[in-house]
């Protein structure tokens, strides 16, 4: 059996897909390192910040939460970079990505529904923390102009989150005026 491949054809093939795959892998590794450092550095600063005045054992819990969040975000960034680079490599190898990408829409829809319940849980958690730490504020929570999303206002966007945050700040200012330290 005789191969009819010239040196030029072999060089064109080698400088084609294998080199592009190598470039994809190098860029993916570089992006993952940058993302990991950024996540670790940012959440390290958050872990050391003193957001909650009061007992110092809260700072320890805050550090633990930041470390956990860093671990989750690092794993998520590795998975995302891996999926994207894997899809690009498969594309370079000539694999049809259409059938592989189609289920991503369904998965995205499911993740969106899951994120909606997570946001609702976060709002509920904030409210419960306020009720637990400062039970005297409970009556003010019922009077807040902005409440957790419900059937009447199901959409959560930046404006709604800013309004919710501002209403919490206003609530605390009103409380400080009525109950001076």
Secondary structure, DSSP 8 states (H G I E B T S, - for coil): ------HHHHHHHIIIIIHHHHHHHHHHHHHHHHHHHHHHHHHHHHHHS--S-S-THHHHHHHHHHHHHHHHHHHHHHHHHHHHHHHHHHHHTT---HHHHHHHHHHHHHHHHHHHHHHHHHHHHHHHHHHHH-GGGHHHHHT-SS-S--STT----HHHHHHHHHHHHHHHHHHHHHS--
